[in-house]
Amino acid sequence: MSVQDPPTLLQLSVQRLLRDEALAISSLQYLPRALFPLLFKEAFNHRQTNVLRAMVAVW
């Protein structure tokens, strides 16, 4: 039996942000760049191409 670690608060906040595509795109300019790698991975895994395009433009 394997026990998975619960997601971190950072992971949960990124997942929640990506639920609302318009909010995610509009908030990119205010987010610290340190969050972009995790945000990029989550957006890529969930095939959110509009968010990915906006991230690349801002990054």
N, C-alpha and C positions, 0 to 999 in steps of 0.2 A: 504494500500500500504506500503510495507516495503522497506527500502532503505538499500542496503548492502554497507559496507565500502569497498573502493577499496583495493586491495592487497598492502601490504607494499613493499618497495624496497627489503627487505630481501626475502620475499616470491617470488617476481618476479625473483630475481637472482637465487634462488634455482630451480624454475621451468625451467628457461633457461638453467641452468647447466645440469639438468637431461634430456634435449632434446638430448644431445650428450653423449651417454652412455660411450664411450671410454674416452672422456674428463673428465667426472665425476669420473670415476674410477682412472684415472691417477692423478687427482688433489686432491684426498682424503688425501694424506700425507701432503699437504700444507694447508689444511683448518683448521681453529680453531675448536677445539673439541666442542665448544659451538654451532656450526652450525649443529652438527650431529643429534640431536633430530628432528629438523625440516626437515633436509635432509632425515632422515630415514622415517619419516611419509610420505613425498611426494613420495619417492621411493616405499614404501609399498603400498600406495594408487594407484599408477600407475603400480603395479606389475612388477617392475624392479628388478628381482631376482639377476641378475649379480651384480648390484650396491649394493644390500643388502648384498650379500656374501662378496664383497670387503670391505664394511663398517665394517662388523663384524670383519673381519680379522685385519683391521687397528685400530679399536676402542679399 
